[in-house]
């Protein structure tokens, strides 16, 4: 059978992960069906390891906010030019866009204009269904997309109403979570004692978050460490076991490193704030699975934690000027910012945005989740309800099958 080339475009750390999972599924499905497949991409190391030819690394040039994006305009444009030149000279058989709205809208419009015979699939569409600041973006996505593979039920409903050809496949983390260790296995691997309080800190996967998020999360961790040391003899509820134990060990913080560029500032913050903390570059799955609690920025990791039954406090901040402009001139308003809350459209995890995202508020919410058995149990119940809305295992294979069917049905 004729060899087909699929071009995949995504950005940031989470996009690289989702892209790698999709590539693995595409190759698995292609082998099963006896198809010959070539994959070229914009992405990162994970996608390269999965077998894609990566034209440009986009994991370090993502941002949220108006002013925050300015330093990344030039590198983004440079990679975009490279990608468009490649596409013009080497037209693929199909293009897959993964999230990464601004750059991917540019790629999609280029394909529509210059290579109209090449079908476009949007997998993990931008969250226009949550915060559609510019309605024309939704119209553009619908217009340039032959098939939209939705990961959230509400996302599928939104784009279907707008006229897109939508197929709901479920959320790929449902697949990924199958490879995670159990809580007991993870704690044993990391050497965490049963009565030791393990807290995961997830401050940053973008450059701007080092500036706006890290001081808040480390100040909160410092305060939380002091409070937990002060109440070491207070019984606390062991998550998921129904038991109560006395916390007689020092709390320890675990910090998964999302990008090597952030190692130095995080290591310095650990020292400056006097935290009993371990920065982890490998075994990040164990860190999430082992945690009694996570304090985390808003993002895909919120769903990972929810699927692992780890209670969490979610927060986010951008520059004050960006937030003021968005709220004053763009009527910025969102129902929720964390994916678990968005899935069920109600507040099942505490989330603190902008002015509310203070160390004191983070500590208050964290202490409640650590020491209030009823609140922790309700979190578990809510997580299970959320899980039912994310689809069954086999998400990536369903997405891959839909993509291959479209690629091989196009002459």
N, C-alpha and C positions, 0 to 999 in steps of 0.2 A: 504494500500500500504506500501511496505517496507520503513522503515525509512532510510534516506540518510544523510551522514555527509559531509559537505563541509568545507574544511580548507582554510582560507583566510590569506594571508601574505602581510603586508604593514608596512610602517614606516613613521615617522615624523608626524607633526600636520596635514598637508593637507591630507596625506594618511589615517589617522584616520577618518577624516571627510568623505572622499570619501568611505571608507569602511563602515562607519555607514549608509550612504545613500544607498549603495548597499544591506546591510543586511536588512534594512527596506523594500526595494523592493523585496528581496528574500522571506521574510516572508509574505509579502502581496500577492505575486504571488503564494506561496505555499498554503496559506489559500484558495485563490480563486480556485486553482486547486485540493484542497483536498489532498495535499501532506504532508508528515511528514518529517520535516527537523531539523537537528542539525548543528550548526555552531560553529567551533573552530577557533581561530585566533591568529595571532601576530598583535598587534595594540595598541589601547589606550582606554581611558575612554569612548569616544563617541561610539566606537564599542561595548564595554561592556554594555553600557546603551541600545543599540539597540538589545541586546539579545545574543551576542556571548560569548562563554567561552574563555577569553583571557589568553593565556599561558604566554605571556611576553609583557611588555609595551615597544614599540619601538618609541614612540613619541619624546623622548628626546635624541636619539642617532644618528640623521642624520647630515650630513655635506656635503658641496660642496668644492672640492679642494683636493689636494694631501696631503699636510702637515696637513690641517685642520681635515682630517679624522682619523689621528693617535690616538687621545685620545679615539676614539670610537671603535677601532678595537677589544679590549678585550671584552667589554660588548656585542658587536654585535656577536662575536664568541660564547660567552656564551649562548645567546638566540638562536642562530642557532643550537648549539648542543642540547639544550633542545627541540627545534622544531623537529629536525631530529629524535631524540630518540622517541618522541611522535608519529611521523608519522610511524616509523618503527614498533612500538608496536600497533598502532591503525590506520591502513591504512584507509584514508578517501575514499569517493566515487568520489571526485573531488577536485582539488586544484585551487584556484583563486589567482593569483599574481597581486598586484596593485603597479605599479611604482617601487620605491625602488630598483634600478637596481642591485647593487653589491650583497646584501643579497638574493634578489629574484632569481638571476641567480644561486646562490648556492643551494637554495631550489629546483628550477626547475631541475637542473642537478641531484640532489639527487633523485628526484621522477623518472626521466627518467632512472636512473641507478638501483635503488633499488626497485621501485614500478612501472614498466613500464605499468602495466594495468590501472593505475590511470590517467585519463585525466587531462591536465593542460590548464587552460584558463588564458591568460594575458589580464587584463582589465586596461586600462591606461598604455600603454607600455612606457618604458623609451624613452626619446627623441633622440633616435639614428638617427632618420630621420632629426634631426637638427644638431647634432654634433657627428658624428660617428668617435670618435678618434681611436677606436679599432674595425675594421670591423668584427672581430670574435664574438663580442658581438651580432651583428645583426644575424649572422649565428646561434649562440647558441639559441637566442630567437625563431627563426623560427623552429629550430630543436626540441626544447623541448616542443613547444606549439601546442596543438590540435586546439585551436581556439583563435584568437586575436581579441578582441573587441576594435576597434579604436574609439577615441573621436574626432580626427581632420581629416578632409578629406585628408590632405597631408600625415599624418601618415598612413592612410589606403592605399593610393597609394604606399607609400614607401615599406611597409611590403608585400603588395600583389605582387609587382614586385620581391621581394626577395624570394617568394615562400610560404609565410604563408597563412593559411586559415583565411581570414579577414572578419569581419562583422562590418561595421561602424554604431555605435549606436547614435552618437552625444555626446555633452559635458554635464556631469551631473549638471553643474552649471545652465544650462537652467532650470532644474527642481527646484533647490534650490532657485533660484532667485524669484520664484513665491510666496514664503512665506515672502519676504522682504516687509517692509512698504514702502509707497510712500515717496517722499522727504518731503512733507508737514507733513505727519504723524510722520516721524522720527524727524524732527526739533521741532515739538510740544512736542513730548515725551521727548526730551533732553533739552527743554527750550531754544532753539536757536531762536533769533529774526530774522525776515525777512531780516533786513539790517545788520545782523552780519555775519562776514566772518568766516566760520567753515572750518578748514583744518585738514584732517586725516593724521596722521603720522604712517607709518607701517614699523618699522625698523628691526624687527627680528622675525624669527620663528625657528632659529637654534642658538646654542651656539656661533659659530664663528662670527655670524652677530652682536652680541653685541660688539665684539672687532673691527671689520672692518667697520661696517655700522653705528652703532649708533652715534659715534662722528661726522660723516659727516652730518647725517640727523638732529641732534640737533643743530649743528652749522648753518646749512641752515635755520632751523626754527627760531633760534635766530635772524639772519639777516632779515628774512622775516617779523618777528614780528615788528622789528624796522621800516622797510620800510612801512608796512601797517599802523602803528601808525602815521608815518610822512605824509601819504597821506589820512588821514581820511575824508577829505572833497572832495576827487576826486570821480566823478561819476564812477560807475562800473556796468558791465553788469550782471544782475541776471540770473544765469544759467537756461536755458530752458524756461524763461518767456518772453523774448523779451523786458524786461523792463530795465531801468537804474535807480539805486538808489545811494544815497550818503552813503558811508560807514562811519557812525559816531559811530560805536561801536568798542571796542577793539577786535582784532582777537583772536579766541580761538582755541587751538589745541586739538584734540581728539586722544588718542592712545589706540587702542584695544590691550589687553594683550593676546598674543598667548599661553603663557606658564607661570605658576606660578613662575618658576625658574628665570624668567626675571624681576619680579616685583621690587626687590630692586635696581638693576642697573638702571632701567628706572626711578624709583621715584627719585633716586639720580641725574640723568641727568636733570630731569625737574627742580630740585632745583638749580643745578649748573649753568644751562644755563638761569635761570630766565624766564622760559616760563609760559605763561598763558595756562596751559594744564591740561587736565583731563585724567587719566588712567582708562580705562574701562575694567571690567572683564565680565560684562554681557551686553546685548543689543548691541553687536558689530554690528549686522545688521543695527541698527538705526544709528550708527556712520558712516558707509559707505554710507548709503542712504542719510544722511543729509549733507554730505560734499559738499562744493563748489569746493574743490580741494583735491587731495591726493598726498603726496610725499611718495613713496613706493619702497621697494625692489622688485626685479623681482620675480614673483611667481604666483600661482593660483589666488591670490587676485586681480591681474591686470585684469583678466577676470570678476571677480565680479564687480569691479568698472566700467568697460566698459559696462556691462549689466545694470548697474544702471545709466549710462550716467554721470558719474563723471569724469571730466578731471583729468589727473594724469601725474606726472613725475616719471619715473622709473629709478632706478640705481642699480648697484651691484658692490661689490668689494670682492676679496679674498686676501690672503697674496701676497705681491709683488713677493716672491720667487715662489709660486705656479703658478702665472700667467706667470712668465718668463719661467719656465720649460715647461708649456703647450704650450706657443707660440713658444719657441725655438726648443724644441725636439719633440713635439707632433703635430706640425703644427695646433695648435688650431685656429679655425676660425668658426664663426657662422654668419648667415645672420642677425638674431635678437635674443634678449634674452627674451623679454617680450611676453607672450602668445598672446595679441591682435595683435601685429605685425606679429607674426608667423602664425596666422590664415589666414591673408590676404597677407602675404609675402611682406609687404611694411610698412614704418614707419608711423603709425597712432597715436602713442603716443611717446613723446620724451623719449629716453633711453640713459643713460650715464653709460659706463662700465669702470671700473678700473681707469686709470689716468684722464679720463674725468669726473669721478664722484666726483666733488669738490663741496663744499657748494655754491660757487659763481655761478657755472653752474646750480645747482639745483634752486637757487633763481632766476636766469635769466629766466629759463624756466617757473617757477611757476608764476612769475609776468606777463609774456606774456599770460598765460592761464587765469589768473584772470582779466586782464584789456584789452585784445584784443578780442572784440566781434567776429570778423571774424574767428580768430583761434579757439575760443570756438565752434562756429557754425560748422566749418569744422570737429572738433572732433566729434560732435554729428552725423554728416552725416557719417563719417567713422565708428563710432560705429554701426550704423544701418546696414551698409554693412557687417561688421564683424559678426553681429548677424545672418545674413542669412546663414552663413557657419557653425553654431554650432548645427544645427538640431532642431527638434521640441520637445516640451514638451513630457515627457514620456521616457527619456533617460534611467533612472535607471531601469524602468520596462522592457524596451527592453533588456537591459543587463541581468537582472535577468531571463527573459524568456529563453534567449539563454543558460544561465548557467544551468538552471533546465532541459532544454530539453536534454542537453548533459549528465547531471548527471543521469537522469532517463532512458536514452537510453543505458547506459553502464551496462552491466551485471557484 
